[in-house]
Amino acid sequence: MVYAIIGGVIVLIILICVIMVLAYKNKYNFLYIKVKEADNNLDILLQKKEEILLKIVPILEDAKIKDIPEVIKLKSKRIDHHELYQELMDMTTDILKIIDDYEDKLDFDKLDNLIDKLNENENDLRAALKYYNDNGEEIIYLSHKFPTNLIKIFSHYQDIETYKLKKRETFEVLKH
């Protein structure tokens, strides 16, 4: 009788451990799915941002403005999303500074719509980055606490690199 009780307790402990492992493994899987979804959204939003910047550059060139940053197809450079995000943010800042500095030379009939699209894209991008970072930070948190760090090791999960969000400089680009 005593052996049956001890055996039942051992089976119960093993069952609880298996349930915990499966629950944490499912949590990891769910977080990785959310990060992958956010990464796909970021890819689309970064591509749209690049397209908007490529449409703004000819308008600046038509106004005979010098020192326009070269907006090239960054995708062809084979850089990851983190580098692409940094590059596009730097280009956006440079272009908006030029627009602010040469406001009197520019054709705002074409430019206003593109600036609105750029601002809308910026808001969507910030939301997608926050979603990505929140889920990535949750993965990092789980990978540093017991027992989920053991599940990470045995399941070969990778840490997620979160984005360093850059705050865009504000420029007074007036509606014309």
C-alpha positions in Angstrom: 0.0 0.0 0.0 2.8 2.4 0.9 4.6 1.6 -2.4 1.4 2.4 -4.3 1.1 5.8 -2.6 4.8 6.6 -3.2 4.5 5.5 -6.8 1.3 7.6 -7.3 3.1 10.7 -5.9 6.1 10.1 -8.2 3.8 9.7 -11.2 1.9 12.9 -10.2 5.2 14.9 -9.8 6.4 13.6 -13.2 3.0 14.5 -14.8 3.1 18.0 -13.3 6.6 18.5 -14.6 5.6 17.3 -18.1 2.6 19.7 -18.1 4.9 22.6 -17.0 7.4 21.9 -19.7 4.7 21.7 -22.4 3.0 24.9 -21.1 6.3 26.9 -21.2 7.3 25.4 -24.6 3.9 26.5 -25.9 4.5 30.0 -24.5 7.8 30.1 -26.3 6.3 28.9 -29.5 3.5 31.5 -29.3 5.9 34.3 -28.6 8.1 33.3 -31.5 5.1 33.3 -33.8 4.2 36.8 -32.6 7.7 38.0 -33.2 7.7 36.4 -36.7 4.4 38.1 -37.5 5.8 41.4 -36.3 8.9 40.9 -38.4 6.8 40.3 -41.5 4.8 43.5 -40.8 8.1 45.4 -40.3 9.4 44.2 -43.6 6.3 45.6 -45.4 6.4 48.9 -43.5 10.1 49.4 -44.1 9.6 48.7 -47.8 6.8 51.3 -47.9 9.0 53.8 -46.1 11.7 53.3 -48.7 9.2 53.7 -51.5 7.9 57.0 -50.1 11.5 58.3 -49.7 12.3 57.3 -53.3 9.2 59.3 -54.4 10.3 62.4 -52.4 13.8 62.6 -53.8 12.8 63.6 -57.4 10.7 66.4 -56.0 13.8 67.7 -54.1 15.9 67.2 -57.2 13.4 69.2 -59.3 13.8 72.1 -56.9 17.6 72.0 -57.7 18.5 71.2 -54.1 22.0 70.0 -53.5 23.2 67.5 -50.9 20.2 65.3 -51.1 20.9 62.0 -49.3 21.1 59.1 -51.7 18.1 56.9 -51.2 19.0 53.7 -52.9 17.3 50.4 -52.8 18.5 49.3 -49.5 17.0 45.8 -49.9 19.6 45.1 -52.6 22.3 45.7 -50.0 21.2 42.6 -48.1 21.1 44.2 -44.7 18.9 43.0 -41.9 15.8 44.8 -40.6 17.6 46.4 -37.8 20.2 48.0 -40.1 17.5 48.9 -42.6 15.4 50.6 -39.9 18.4 52.7 -38.8 19.3 53.6 -42.4 15.8 54.7 -43.2 15.4 56.7 -40.0 18.6 58.6 -40.8 17.5 59.2 -44.4 14.1 60.4 -43.2 15.6 62.8 -40.8 18.0 64.2 -43.5 15.2 64.6 -46.0 12.8 66.2 -43.6 15.6 68.6 -42.6 16.1 69.5 -46.2 12.4 70.0 -46.7 12.4 72.3 -43.7 15.4 74.3 -44.8 14.3 74.7 -48.5 10.6 75.1 -47.9 10.3 78.1 -50.2 11.7 76.3 -53.2 9.6 73.2 -53.1 6.3 72.2 -54.8 4.1 71.2 -51.9 1.2 70.1 -54.1 3.1 66.9 -54.6 5.0 66.9 -51.3 2.2 67.3 -48.8 0.6 63.9 -49.7 4.0 62.1 -49.5 4.8 63.7 -46.1 1.4 62.6 -44.8 2.1 59.1 -46.0 5.5 59.2 -44.4 4.0 60.3 -41.1 1.3 57.6 -41.3 4.0 55.0 -42.1 6.1 56.3 -39.1 3.1 55.7 -36.7 2.5 52.2 -38.1 6.2 51.4 -37.9 6.4 52.5 -34.2 3.4 50.3 -33.4 4.9 47.3 -35.1 8.3 47.9 -33.5 6.7 48.2 -30.0 4.8 44.9 -30.6 8.0 43.2 -31.8 10.1 44.6 -28.9 7.4 43.7 -26.3 7.3 40.1 -27.4 11.1 39.9 -27.9 11.6 41.2 -24.4 9.2 38.6 -23.0 11.3 35.9 -24.8 14.5 37.3 -23.3 12.9 37.4 -19.8 11.8 33.8 -20.1 15.2 32.7 -21.2 16.8 34.1 -18.1 14.6 32.6 -15.4 14.3 29.1 -14.2 12.9 26.6 -15.4 12.2 28.3 -18.8 15.9 28.8 -19.4 16.3 25.0 -19.4 13.5 24.6 -21.9 15.1 27.2 -24.1 18.4 25.4 -24.0 17.0 22.0 -24.7 14.6 23.3 -27.4 17.4 25.3 -29.1 15.5 28.6 -29.0 17.4 31.7 -29.9 17.3 35.1 -28.1 15.6 37.9 -30.0 17.4 41.1 -30.8 15.1 44.0 -30.0 15.1 47.3 -31.9 16.7 50.4 -30.5 14.0 52.9 -31.3 15.0 56.2 -32.6 12.9 59.2 -32.0 12.5 61.2 -35.1 13.6 64.8 -35.0 10.6 67.1 -35.3 10.7 69.6 -38.1 8.2 72.3 -38.8 6.9 71.2 -42.2 3.9 73.4 -42.7 0.9 72.5 -44.8 0.7 74.6 -47.9 
